[in-house]
C-alpha cells in the first residue's frame, strides 16, 4: 500500500502509471478512500489526456438503411449494438472502469471523474466516457442532471461516432432525460437544416443513427418536435420500426400517426414469422395512441393472425382492442371466440378484452374463476388483475383469491393480494398487507406492484414504512428489471407514501428518504 502511494506521488513516472497506482491502491483498500483520492485521479487523468496522442476514431462500416433478407430489422440492430458495446477506444478505459467499480455508490465522485473524461480532447476517450456515463445512470440512483447535460454536450461533437453514442445514451435514459430536452431538439433541428428533411434515412450510418436516436429520445419525452422525423420515417419506410417503437408516446399527434401506422400494419405479411415483432410494435403503438379510428385495421389484423395461428400477434391485437374499450364493441364476437383458446397467452388476453369492450359480468366471471384455477402462474396473475379492476362486483372470487395467498410463487401472491384489496377493501387489509410486505422482502422485483397497492390502501399501509425506507435507502436502482423507469416510479411513490403516512411535525425539517 505504501509503495502504491509512493508511486502515485512520484513525478518522474508518467501520469498514466501514477493514475494506475491511485486506482490500484483504492482497489486494495476501498474503505480507505479519502476525500483527496478522486481529485488526485482527476488531476492525473487531465495530465494523461495531454500526454496521450489524440487519435481519430476509425469510421464504422456503413450498412444499408434497409437490411436484406428475411431477418427482422430489430434483430440486426441488436447485433450491431452488441458489436459496438465490445469496442474500446481509449488506452485508459479499462483502468477507469476499475476505478468506477471501486467507487461504486459514490455517484458524485464518479460524476466528477466522468466529467473529466468527457472533457478529453481525444474522441475515443469521450466515446468510452459517454458509454460509462450511461452505465452509471442506468445502474445507480442519484441526481444525474449534471451528467445528462454533459452527455448532451457531446451531441455537437465533431466526431459523429461520439454524437451518435451520446444520442443513444440519452434515448436509453429517457425517463430522466428531461434536462437534455432542448439539446436534443436543437440537435435534431440542426441536422434537418443541414442535411434536409429526410436525414432520418441518411446513407451515412453514423449520421442516421445520431439523428434517429435523438428523435427517439425526444419522442419518449412526449416532445412533438420529434414528429417531423417520425412522419418522414413512416412515409419513407426506412428504419420505420425505430419510429414505430416511440410513436405511442405522442398521443397529441394521433391524427397524423394512426393512419400511417395503420398502413404499415396492413402491409405486413403475417405469414412470415419474422414480421411478428413489427406487427406487435405497431399494435402496441396504436393502443397507446388510443384513437378509435384504428379499430378496423386492428380487428382485421386479429382475424389474419387467428387464421395464420400467429398467437403473439393475436394477443397483441386483443390487447389493442381492449385499450379502445367500447369503441371496439364490434369485435366482441371474434374476441369471445378466443376466450377458450388453447394458447397460454391468448386466452387471458381475450377475457380481458371481452370485459374491456363491454362484456357482461355474468359471462366474464366464470372465465376469470377458471383462470384462477390454472397451473400457469401468469394466467392467475392476469385474472387477478382483471378481477381487481372489476372491483366489488367480483366478490365471488374472494374465497379463491384468499386461498391463493398461500401460493408458492410470490408473484401470484402479490397479484392476488392486490385484487383482494380492490374487491374486499378494508376487511382484507391485514392479509393483504402481510402478503405484500413478505413478497417485497423476498423479491425486490415485486416492489412496483407492491407500492402501487400500498398507495391505494391509504393509512392502512402504515406498517410498510420500515420496508419503504429500507427500499429508498438502497443506492442501486431497484424495482421491476431494475430499470430507470420502474425505479424512478418506485422512488416517487415510495416518497409520497412516507410523507403521507409519517408526515414531519409542523415546523420540523423535511426528512430525507433516500
N, C-alpha and C positions, 0 to 999 in steps of 0.2 A: 504493500500500500504506500509506504513512504517512497519507495522507488518510483512508483507511478506519479506520485505528487511532485517529486523532483523532476521527472521527465517532462511533465506538463508545464513546469515553470522554467525550463531550461531554454533560453532564447536561441541557442545555437542549433537546436533542432527545428525542422520545418513546421509550419503551422498545422499541417495535416497529421503529422506524428504526434504533436502536442495535443491536438484535439482527440486523437485516439486514446491518449493516456488519460485525459479527462473522462472520456466515456467509459473506459475500462475500469477506472477507479470507482466511478458511480455504479457501474455494474457489479463490482465486487462488494460494495457496501452501500446499497440503495437507501438504507436507513440513516446514513450519514451525509446525505446530500444537503449541503448548506445553501445559504442564500447566494453565495458567490459562484456556485458551480455553473448555473445557466448563463449568467453574464460572461463568465470566462469562456464558456463554449461558444457563445455568440461572437465574442471578440475574435477567437481563433477561426471561427467559420468565415468571418469577414476577411481575415488575413488570407485564408485558404482560397477564397474567391479571387483575390488579387494574384495569387501565386499560380493557380491552375489556368492553363490556356483556355480561352473561350472557343468552343467548337460549335459549328453549325449542326443542327440535327439533320441527319440523313433523311431525305424525303421518303415518305412511306409509299409503298407500291399502290398505284391507283387501281380502282376496281370499277367495273361498270355500275352505273346507278341502279340498274335493274339486274339482279342475279339471274343467270340462266339455269335451265333445268328445273325439275320438279322438286325443288328444295324450298321450304318456307323461308322467306327473307329474314324472319326473326331468328331462325337457326343460324343462317350465315352471319348475321350481325353478332350473335352471341359468341361465335368462334373468333370473329375479328376482335371483339372486346377482350376475350381471353388471351389472345396473342399480344395485344397492347399491354395487358397487365403484367406480362412476363418480362417486359423490356425495362432495362435500367440504363439511364443516360449519363449519370454523373459518378465519378470515382468515389465520392464521399457518401453516396446514398446508403450503402449497406451499413456504414458506421453510424450515420444519423438515424437510421431505422432502429438500430440497437439502443441509441440514446433515448429515442421516443418510447421504446418498450420499457426501459428502466424508469423513465419519468412517469409512466402510467397515468394515474388520475390527476396529475398536476397540469391541468388544462391551461392555465395562464402561462406557465413556464414553457409548455410545449408550443403554445401560440407564439411566444417571443422567439423561439428557435425557428419556427416555420416562417415568421415574418422576415427573418434574416435570410433564410433560404430563398424566399420569394423575391428578394431584392438582388439576388445574384445576377451579374452580367451574363452568365452562361445560361443559354436557353435550356440546355439539358438538365441543369440543376433546378431551374424553376419548374420544368415539367415534372420532375420527380417530386418536387415540393408540393405542387398542385395536387397530385395524387395522394400524397401523405396527408395533406390538409383534409381531403375528402374522407380518408380513413379515420382521422381524429373526430371529425364532426359526426360521422355515422355511428361511431362506437361509444363516444363519451358524452355525458351531459355537461352543460355549462353554457355560458354566454359566448356564442361563436360569431357575434356580429362583426368583430374586427377581422376575423379570419375570412369570413364570407366576403367582406369588402376587399380584402387583399387578393383573394382569388378572382373576384370580379375585375380588379385592375388588370389582370392578365388577359382579359378579353381583347384588349387593344395591343397585345404583344405583336412585334413584327414577325415572329416565327409562328406560323399558322398552327403548328402542332401544339404549341403551348396554349394558344387561344382556343383551339378545339377541346383540349383537355379541361380547360377552365370552364367552358360551357357545359361539358359533360358532368363535371363535379357539381356545378350549381343545379343542373337538372336532377341529379340523384339526390341532392339535398333540398329539393323544392319545398318541403313542408316548413322550412325555416329560412328560405332564401329570399324573403321579402326585402331585406336590406340591399340586395343586389338587383332589385327590380328595374331601377332606372338605368343601371349599367347594361343590363340585358336588353332593354328596349332600345337604348342608344346603339348598341352593337348590331342588333338586327336591322335597325333603320339605316345605319351607315352601310351595311352590306347590301341592302336593297338599292340604296342610292348609287353605290359604286358599281355593283355587278348586275343590276337590273332586277325586275320583279320576279324573275324565275331563278334566283340564286339558290333556292331550295334544291333545285336539280342541277346545280353547277357540276361540270365534269371533273373539276379538281376535288379529290376526295376530302382533303382537309378543310377546304372552304365549305364544302357541302355539310360536313359533319359539324363544323363550328356553328354554322347558321342553324341547322336543324336542331341541335341540342339547346341552343339559346332560345329558339322559338318554343320548344317543348317546355323548357323551364318557365318561360313567360306564361304559356297556356296553363300550366299547372298552378300558377299563381292567380288564375282567373282573369288574366290581363288580355283584353281584346286587341292589344297591339300585336299579338301573335296571329291574329286572324288572317291577314293578307297572305302570309306564307302558308298557313294551313289550307286555305282555299286553293292556292296555287298547287300545292301538293296533291290535293284531291282531284283537281282538274287535269293535271298532267299525268297522274298515276305513277309518278316517280317517287319511290320511297313513301308511298301513301300510307303504308302501315304505320310509319312513325307518327304521322299526323293523326291517324285514327286513334292511336293509343291515348292521346291527350284531348281529343275533340270533345269528350264528355265534360270537360272542365269549363266549358264556355256555354252554359245554357242560354245566356243572353243573346247568343248568335245562332240559336237553334234553327231559325228560319232559313239561314244560309247553309248550315251544316247538314241538317237532316236530309234534304233532297239529294245532296251529293253522297252522303253515306248510304242512302237507300239505293242509289245507282250502283255503287260499289258492291253492295250486298247482292243485288240481282245478278251481277256479272260473275259472281263466284261460282265455280263448278264444284258442288259439294260431292260429286262422285270421286274427286281426288282427295285422298286423306290429308295431303299436305296443305290444303286450303283451310283446314279446320281452325287453325289459330287465327287466321284473318277474319273468318266468319264470326267467331266468338268475340273478337275485339270490336267489330262493328256493332254487334248486338249489344254489347256492354255499353258502348258509347251512346247508342240510341236510347237505351234505358236511362242512362244518366241525364240525357238532354230532356227526356220526358215529354216530347212533343207527340201528341196522339196521331199526327199525320204519318208517323212511321208504322202505325199498327198494321196496315195492309201488307207491307213488304215483310214485316216480321212474321205475320201469320203465314204468308206464302213460304217463307224460309222454314218455318216449323213443319209445314206439310212436306217440303222437299227432304228435310232432314229425317223425318219419320220414314218416308219411302226408301231412303238410302241407308237407313239404320245408322245414321251418324248421331250417336247418343249424346256426345258432348255438345254438339250444336243444338240438338233438341232441348237439352237442359238450358242452354243459354237463351234460346228463343222463348222458352217458358218463363224464365226469369224476367226477360224484357217485357213480355205481355203482362206479367204481374205488376211490373213497375208502372204500366199505363192505367192500371185499375179498371174501373167500369168502362173506360173508353175502349177496352179490348173485349167487351162482353160478347161480341160477335164470334169470337174464337172459343166460346165456352164449351161447345160440344167436342171440338178437337182436343181441348185441354182435358176434358172429362175422360176421354178415351185413354188417356195416358196415366190416369191415376192407378191403374192396375199393371203398369209396365213392369217388366222384369229387371230392367237396368237399375242398378243400385242408386244412381243419382237422379234418373228421370222421374221416378215415382214421387219422391218427396217434393221435387220441383213442381210437378203437375198439381199436387194437392195444394201447395202454397199459391200457385197461380189461379187455381179454381176459386179459392177463397178471395183472392185479391180482385178478380174481375167481377165479383158479385155473387159468389157461390152461396148456397144455403147452408146454414149451420147444421141442420139435421143431416145433410149429405156429407159435409166435411168431417164432422166429429168422428164417425166410425173409422174413417180413413186415418185420421190422426191417432186414434187409440190403437189401431193396428200397427202403426209405425212405432209407437212407444214399446210395443212388444217385440220389435225387430231385434235381431242379433247384431246388426250393423250399427256401430255406435253413432256415426254421423247422421244416420236416419233418425235415431232417437233425439239427437240434439236439434235437428231441423224441425221435427214435430213439436218439441217442447217450445222452441222459439215461436212457432206459429200459434200455439195454444196461449202463450203469454201475450201475444199480440191481440188475440180474441178477448182475453181477459175473463171477467167474472162469468160470462155466459158459457165458458168452457169448464165449469166446475165439475162436470162428470169425470174429468181427467185427474182430479186431485188425489184419489187413492193411489193411482198408478205412479203419479209424479212423486208422491211421498215415498213409495217403495223404491223408486229409482235413486233416492238419495243415498242408498247403500250400494250402489253400483260400484264395481271395482275400478272404473275409469273416471278420473276426476273431471274430465271434460263433460261427460254425461251428467255428472252430479251438478256441475255449475249451471248448465243449460236448464236442467230440471228445477233447480233451486230458484233460478230467476223466474221461470214460469210459475212456480208455486206462489211467489210473491205477487206477480201480476194478477193471478186468478184469486188467490185466497187472502191476500193482504195481511193485515196486522196479526191475525191468528196464526199465520205460518212463520212469523218473523224469527222466533228462536231457532227453529230447524234450518231455515234459510240462511241465517247469519252464520251459524256454526258450520254449515256445509261450505259456504263461500270462503270463509277465512281458512278453513283447513285446506281447501283446494289451492288457494293462493299461496299458502305457506309451502305446500308440496311442489307446486309447479308455477313458477312466476309468469309463465306464458299465459296463464289464465287471468292475469291481473286486469287487463282491459275489460273483459266481460264482468269480472267481479266488481270493480269500482263503478261501472255503469249501473249495476243493480243497486249497489250501496247508495249511489246518488239518488236513486228513486225511493229508497227506504226512509229517507229523512232522518229524524232524530234517533230512530231505532238502530241506526248504523253506528252509534257512538262506540260500542265495543271494538270497532275496527280501527280506532285511532292509533294504537301502538303499531299495528301492521302497516298502516298507511304511512306513518312517519318513517318506519324502517325502510319501506319501498322508496320513498322520496330521498332518503339519505344515501342511497346507493349511487356511486359515481358513474357506473356503466349504464348504458341505455337498457331498458327492460321492456316488459310487455310482449305482445304477440310478435314473434320473429325478431324481437329487439330492434325493430326498425325505427327510423326517426319519427314517422307519422304516429305509429302506435305509442311510442314512448312519450312524445310531446302531449298526446291526448291523455295518457296516464298521469303525467305530471300535472296537467291543467285540472283534471277532475279531482285528483288527489289533494291538491292545494285548496280547491274550492270546498271540498268535504271537510278538511281540517279546520278551515276558517269558520265554516258553518257549525260544525259540531263542537268546536272548542274555541270560541272567539276570544281574543285578548280582552282583558279587563279595560274599562274606559280609561283612557289616558296612558295605558301601557304601550310600549313599542311593539310593533308587529313582530311575531315570531318568524324566524327563518325555518322553512320546512324542507329545504333542500340546499 
